[in-house]
Amino acid sequence: MNRPIRSFVLRQGRTTPAQQRALDELAPRYGIPFGEPIVSDKPLVLEIGSGMGETTLEIAKAHPEADFVAVEVHGPGVGSLLNRSETDGLKNLRLVRHDAVEVLERMVADGSLAAVHLFFPDPWPKKRHHKRRLVQPAFVSLLRQKLKVGGVLHVATDWPEYATWIEEAFAGWEKASRGFAERPTTKFEARGRKLGHPIRDLYFRNS
Ligand SMILES: C[S@@+](CC[C@H](N)C(=O)[O-])C[C@H]1O[C@@H](n2cnc3c(N)ncnc32)[C@H](O)[C@@H]1O
């Protein structure tokens, strides 16, 4: 069978009892099942690879005027974000536990996104793994199709060579100086900084 090349490898990882409870009990309330259309009458922001969701939560809190959808494949991260979202009583955040490329293709209407957030995508540094990078020509076209005209893609990376790769991939897009929201710092970013990695935020507008 022809298996697609994915941008992630699903590690089992440890799911804590609290995360498992969230996956069982909160996902039916705050999750969107794969395949269901994502609709909103507010500006709609999709985050790809929300990880543990610290950034997602802060941004959703700071922007009650918008609706946020976090897409992540990693169960413990989804469980953790579900828990925090409930504790904080967030009304404008939903989660999808699935491959973001398929979510974009199947669940998001064309021209419907105000912004896409892609914070610290796995850089897949080895050359033979570059094909696993999320940013590929087909992904760039998919974003062009799903973002509104004027919508912005905000990417952050601590991997300079991936930053260059991304700039080349979006060379045909208008560069913007800011995104939909200020990006708060995550633990992941702090680790990058500690290792001396420069952090880059890149903004591209679908003009
Ligand atoms: C390096 S982590 C960064 C997490 C988070 N954005 C942060 O800044 O802390 C990348 C995340 O993207 C997720 N991911 C990678 N490819 C994905 C895809 N195609 N769909 C959904 N999530 C994906 C991984 O599971 C992982 O949690």
The ligand as a Gaussian input file, in Angstrom:
#p B3LYP/6-31G(d) Opt

LIG

0 1
 C        8.357000      20.564000      17.796000
 S        6.715000      20.418000      18.330000
 C        6.219000      22.102000      18.689000
 C        4.996000      22.163000      19.550000
 C        4.456000      23.559000      19.885000
 N        3.986000      24.248000      18.698000
 C        5.464000      24.409000      20.626000
 O        5.888000      25.427000      20.093000
 O        5.831000      24.057000      21.763000
 C        5.864000      20.046000      16.821000
 C        4.480000      19.469000      17.053000
 O        3.806000      19.341000      15.811000
 C        3.043000      18.149000      15.821000
 N        2.810000      17.786000      14.411000
 C        3.744000      17.517000      13.490000
 N        3.179000      17.272000      12.296000
 C        1.830000      17.407000      12.485000
 C        0.712000      17.268000      11.628000
 N        0.861000      16.955000      10.331000
 N       -0.513000      17.439000      12.141000
 C       -0.674000      17.756000      13.467000
 N        0.344000      17.912000      14.319000
 C        1.589000      17.734000      13.833000
 C        3.882000      17.167000      16.614000
 O        3.120000      16.126000      17.164000
 C        4.481000      18.087000      17.693000
 O        3.671000      18.124000      18.840000

